[in-house]
Amino acid sequence: MAAKKRRRKRRSKATGFLVRKGRVQWLNVVVLVIVIGGLGWLASTRWPAWRPVRQATTVKTHAGFIKRLAPDAQALQTTYQVRASITLAQAILESDWGQSTNATENNNLFGVKATAAEPGKVMTTQEYYDGAYHQVKRRFRVYTSWHASMVAHAKRLAHGPAWDPGHYHTVIEATTYQDAARALAKSGYATDPDYAQKIINVIQKYDLERYDSK
C-alpha cells in the first residue's frame, strides 16, 4: 500500500496594521505618518518644556565672546534701556566668559536663579554671607539659548521681579556705567561685596563703554 503524501500546511500570510496578506496598507501608512507628524507639531508648540536645551557654542577668546554678545546687548539697550556695558560686564563675570557650567549646560549667562514655576537645574555655587564665602546648592534658570538669557536679564532689570517692579529702576536711570554698577550692587543683584567695583573694572579694562548708545 502506497504511503500517503503529507500535505504541507500553507503558511498564513502575515497580517497587521501596515501589511495585510502580503500587501502594504497604504491608507494606514498615511494615517500613521499624519499622527506622528501631528504629535511632533503639538510637542513643539504646546509643550515647549519638551524641547531639549540647545547647547551654546563656547567662544575661545575674550574678544570673540564680547563680539558675539555685543550686538544683542546694544539692541536690548535700545529696547529696555539697560546699558550694553553693564550687560556685557555682568555676562563676563557671571559666566566666566561663557565657560562656566551654568553657561554651557543651562545657557545661563547671568547666574539667574529659577522660581518653582520656571525650568531650572540645581547646581553648586558660592555665596557671600556672614563675612565669608560659602558653597551652597541653588536652583538656576535654564534657557534655550544665550540670546534668551540676555533678553530675560534685560527684562528683569527694566521691569523688576514680580514682587517689586521698580526694584532695579536706579540701574536704568543711572547716567554713567559707574553709577549703574553701584546701583546694581545696592539692589542686591549679587552677594559679592565687591561686585560693583568688579563690574567697573571689567568695563574699563575691555573698553565696554564704547558699546553704550550715545
C-alpha positions as CSV (number, residue, x, y, z in Angstrom):
1,M,0.0,0.0,0.0
2,A,1.5,3.3,-1.1
3,A,2.3,5.7,1.6
4,K,0.0,8.8,1.7
5,K,1.7,12.0,0.8
6,R,1.7,14.5,3.7
7,R,0.0,17.7,2.7
8,R,2.1,20.7,3.5
9,K,0.4,23.2,5.6
10,R,0.2,26.6,4.0
11,R,1.8,29.3,6.0
12,S,-0.7,32.1,6.7
13,K,0.5,35.3,5.3
14,A,1.4,37.9,7.9
15,T,-1.4,40.3,8.8
16,G,-1.1,43.6,10.6
17,F,-1.9,47.3,10.6
18,L,0.7,48.2,7.8
19,V,0.9,44.9,5.9
20,R,-2.1,42.6,5.3
21,K,-2.0,39.4,3.2
22,G,1.3,40.5,1.8
23,R,0.1,43.8,0.7
24,V,1.1,47.2,2.1
25,Q,-1.9,49.1,3.5
26,W,-1.0,52.5,2.1
27,L,-4.0,54.2,3.7
28,N,-2.9,53.1,7.1
29,V,0.7,54.2,6.4
30,V,-0.6,57.7,5.5
31,V,-2.7,57.8,8.7
32,L,0.3,56.8,10.8
33,V,2.6,59.5,9.2
34,I,-0.1,62.1,9.9
35,V,-0.5,61.1,13.5
36,I,3.3,61.1,14.2
37,G,3.6,64.5,12.5
38,G,0.8,65.9,14.5
39,L,2.3,64.7,17.8
40,G,5.6,66.3,16.8
41,W,3.9,69.6,16.0
42,L,1.9,69.6,19.2
43,A,5.1,68.9,21.3
44,S,6.9,71.8,19.6
45,T,4.1,74.3,20.0
46,R,2.1,73.4,23.1
47,W,4.7,71.8,25.3
48,P,7.9,73.8,24.9
49,A,9.3,72.1,28.1
50,W,9.8,69.0,25.9
51,R,12.3,70.8,23.8
52,P,15.9,69.8,24.6
53,V,18.2,72.7,25.7
54,R,20.3,73.8,22.8
55,Q,23.9,73.8,24.0
56,A,25.5,77.2,23.4
57,T,28.7,77.0,21.4
58,T,31.5,78.3,23.6
59,V,33.8,81.1,22.4
60,K,37.5,80.5,22.9
61,T,38.8,84.2,23.2
62,H,37.7,87.1,25.2
63,A,37.4,89.3,22.1
64,G,35.3,86.6,20.5
65,F,32.9,86.5,23.5
66,I,32.4,90.2,23.5
67,K,31.9,90.3,19.7
68,R,29.3,87.6,19.9
69,L,27.2,89.3,22.7
70,A,27.7,92.9,21.8
71,P,25.0,93.2,19.0
72,D,22.3,91.7,21.3
73,A,23.5,93.9,24.2
74,Q,23.1,97.0,22.1
75,A,19.7,96.0,20.7
76,L,18.5,95.3,24.2
77,Q,19.7,98.7,25.4
78,T,17.6,100.3,22.8
79,T,14.5,98.4,23.9
80,Y,15.0,98.1,27.7
81,Q,17.5,100.9,28.5
82,V,19.9,98.6,30.2
83,R,23.4,99.8,29.3
84,A,25.2,97.4,26.9
85,S,28.4,97.8,29.0
86,I,26.6,96.6,32.1
87,T,25.1,93.6,30.3
88,L,28.4,92.6,28.8
89,A,30.4,93.0,32.1
90,Q,27.8,91.0,34.0
91,A,27.9,88.2,31.4
92,I,31.7,88.1,31.6
93,L,31.7,87.9,35.4
94,E,28.8,85.7,36.0
95,S,29.6,83.1,33.2
96,D,33.4,83.3,33.3
97,W,33.5,84.4,29.6
98,G,30.8,81.8,28.7
99,Q,32.9,78.9,30.1
100,S,31.0,78.1,33.3
101,T,28.9,75.0,33.6
102,N,25.8,77.3,34.1
103,A,26.6,79.0,30.7
104,T,27.4,75.8,28.7
105,E,24.7,73.5,30.1
106,N,21.9,75.9,31.0
107,N,22.7,78.8,28.7
108,N,22.5,81.0,31.8
109,L,24.9,83.9,31.4
110,F,23.9,85.9,34.4
111,G,23.6,83.5,37.4
112,V,19.8,83.9,37.4
113,K,18.1,81.5,39.9
114,A,14.8,79.8,38.9
115,T,11.5,80.0,40.6
116,A,9.4,77.0,41.3
117,A,7.4,77.6,38.1
118,E,10.5,78.0,35.8
119,P,12.7,75.4,34.2
120,G,15.8,75.0,36.4
121,K,18.7,72.8,37.5
122,V,20.2,72.5,41.0
123,M,23.9,73.4,41.0
124,T,26.7,74.2,43.4
125,T,27.7,77.9,43.7
126,Q,29.4,80.3,46.1
127,E,27.6,83.0,48.0
128,Y,28.9,85.6,50.4
129,Y,27.3,85.9,53.8
130,D,28.4,86.2,57.5
131,G,31.6,87.7,56.3
132,A,32.8,84.8,54.2
133,Y,32.1,82.8,51.0
134,H,30.1,79.5,51.4
135,Q,29.4,76.7,48.9
136,V,25.7,76.3,48.6
137,K,23.2,74.4,46.4
138,R,20.9,76.6,44.4
139,R,18.4,76.0,41.5
140,F,19.4,78.0,38.4
141,R,17.3,79.0,35.5
142,V,17.7,77.0,32.2
143,Y,17.4,78.9,28.9
144,T,17.1,77.7,25.3
145,S,20.0,79.9,24.2
146,W,22.4,82.7,25.3
147,H,20.1,85.1,23.5
148,A,17.1,84.1,25.6
149,S,19.2,84.5,28.7
150,M,20.2,88.1,27.6
151,V,16.6,89.0,26.9
152,A,15.4,87.7,30.2
153,H,18.2,89.6,32.0
154,A,17.2,92.9,30.3
155,K,13.5,92.5,31.1
156,R,14.3,91.7,34.7
157,L,16.4,94.9,35.2
158,A,13.8,97.0,33.2
159,H,10.6,95.6,34.8
160,G,11.9,94.2,38.1
161,P,10.9,91.0,39.8
162,A,7.2,90.2,40.2
163,W,7.3,91.3,43.9
164,D,8.9,94.7,43.1
165,P,8.6,96.1,39.5
166,G,10.8,99.1,40.3
167,H,13.5,97.1,42.1
168,Y,16.2,98.0,39.6
169,H,14.9,101.4,38.4
170,T,18.1,103.1,39.7
171,V,20.2,100.9,37.4
172,I,18.1,102.0,34.4
173,E,18.1,105.7,35.4
174,A,21.9,105.9,36.1
175,T,23.7,108.4,33.9
176,T,27.1,106.6,34.0
177,Y,28.1,103.0,33.9
178,Q,29.8,103.5,37.3
179,D,26.5,104.6,38.9
180,A,24.7,101.8,37.2
181,A,27.2,99.2,38.6
182,R,26.8,100.7,42.1
183,A,23.0,100.7,41.8
184,L,23.1,97.1,40.7
185,A,25.1,96.0,43.7
186,K,23.0,98.1,46.1
187,S,19.8,96.5,44.7
188,G,21.2,93.1,45.8
189,Y,21.8,91.5,42.4
190,A,24.8,89.6,43.8
191,T,26.1,88.8,47.3
192,D,29.7,89.7,46.5
193,P,30.6,92.8,48.4
194,D,33.0,93.9,45.6
195,Y,30.5,93.3,42.8
196,A,30.2,96.9,41.7
197,Q,33.9,97.5,41.5
198,K,34.4,94.3,39.6
199,I,31.8,95.4,37.1
200,I,33.5,98.8,36.7
201,N,37.0,97.2,36.4
202,V,35.8,94.8,33.6
203,I,34.1,97.7,31.7
204,Q,37.3,99.8,31.9
205,K,39.7,97.0,31.0
206,Y,37.9,96.0,27.9
207,D,36.5,99.4,27.0
208,L,32.9,98.2,27.0
209,E,31.5,101.7,27.3
210,R,32.1,102.0,23.6
211,Y,29.0,99.8,23.1
212,D,26.7,102.0,25.0
213,S,24.2,104.1,23.0
214,K,25.1,107.7,23.0
